Amino acid sequence: MKRLIILSLFLMNMNMFAQQNKQIKEAQKFQNKLNKEFSDKEKSPLMEVDLKGFKSLDFFKIDTNFIVKAKLKLFKNSKPFKMQTTTNRLPIYKVYASATFKINDKEFVLHIYQSQKLLLTDNFEDLLFLPFTDKTNGDSTYGGGRYIDLDIPENDTIIINFNKAYNPYCAYNSKFSCPIPPSTNHLNIEIKAGVKAFVSR
């Protein structure tokens, strides 16, 4: 019996290690993809003066403490609403679910949103949107908060990898219109993961 318990714990730890390793690789892949897009003149949100000398965005070191498994509570009867942006544009979203998770033994809750426009767009209907602010904003990260893209999960849990947090395009160029994270999505903690603040030339 004791051997079975030890074996079970060993397998659980191996599974957790494999999952974390997968998420680390996904974060590295995401960051590489982001740098590639920002280097591409046709896709980059950077202003011309910043694009000329661009080599890489500045990222926090990938930290597994900011890879969390969140419990979802679906909002099946959520009403569409107009999300505020940095311009007069008011895109329509619904609250898809609340996500409850822990970082350093403290519990947090964030709302996850679903764009009603993308819901009707091929290849984007499963995309979820997680905008958030935290205590690094205006210091080591962009003052307007950051975003994470997620896919609709198969069950009532979801992995939130803050190492894949990225800045809205407004952080690089004021010509863009960017959703402002709702006040409900403020984390009273420093999320030292993902993209850092951008310093323009």
Rosetta blueprint (number, residue, H / E / L):
1 M L
2 K H
3 R H
4 L H
5 I H
6 I H
7 L H
8 S H
9 L H
10 F H
11 L H
12 M H
13 N H
14 M H
15 N H
16 M H
17 F H
18 A H
19 Q H
20 Q H
21 N H
22 K H
23 Q H
24 I H
25 K H
26 E H
27 A H
28 Q H
29 K H
30 F H
31 Q H
32 N H
33 K H
34 L H
35 N H
36 K H
37 E H
38 F H
39 S H
40 D L
41 K L
42 E L
43 K L
44 S L
45 P L
46 L L
47 M L
48 E H
49 V H
50 D H
51 L H
52 K H
53 G L
54 F L
55 K L
56 S L
57 L L
58 D L
59 F E
60 F L
61 K L
62 I L
63 D L
64 T H
65 N H
66 F H
67 I E
68 V E
69 K E
70 A E
71 K E
72 L E
73 K E
74 L E
75 F L
76 K L
77 N L
78 S L
79 K L
80 P L
81 F E
82 K E
83 M L
84 Q L
85 T E
86 T L
87 T L
88 N L
89 R L
90 L L
91 P L
92 I E
93 Y E
94 K E
95 V E
96 Y E
97 A E
98 S E
99 A E
100 T E
101 F E
102 K E
103 I E
104 N L
105 D L
106 K E
107 E E
108 F E
109 V E
110 L E
111 H E
112 I E
113 Y E
114 Q E
115 S E
116 Q L
117 K L
118 L H
119 L H
120 L H
121 T L
122 D L
123 N L
124 F L
125 E L
126 D L
127 L E
128 L E
129 F E
130 L E
131 P E
132 F E
133 T E
134 D L
135 K L
136 T L
137 N E
138 G L
139 D L
140 S L
141 T E
142 Y L
143 G L
144 G L
145 G L
146 R E
147 Y E
148 I E
149 D E
150 L E
151 D E
152 I L
153 P L
154 E L
155 N L
156 D L
157 T E
158 I E
159 I E
160 I E
161 N E
162 F H
163 N H
164 K H
165 A L
166 Y E
167 N L
168 P L
169 Y H
170 C H
171 A H
172 Y L
173 N L
174 S L
175 K L
176 F L
177 S L
178 C L
179 P E
180 I L
181 P L
182 P L
183 S H
184 T H
185 N H
186 H E
187 L L
188 N L
189 I L
190 E L
191 I L
192 K L
193 A L
194 G L
195 V E
196 K L
197 A L
198 F L
199 V L
200 S L
201 R L
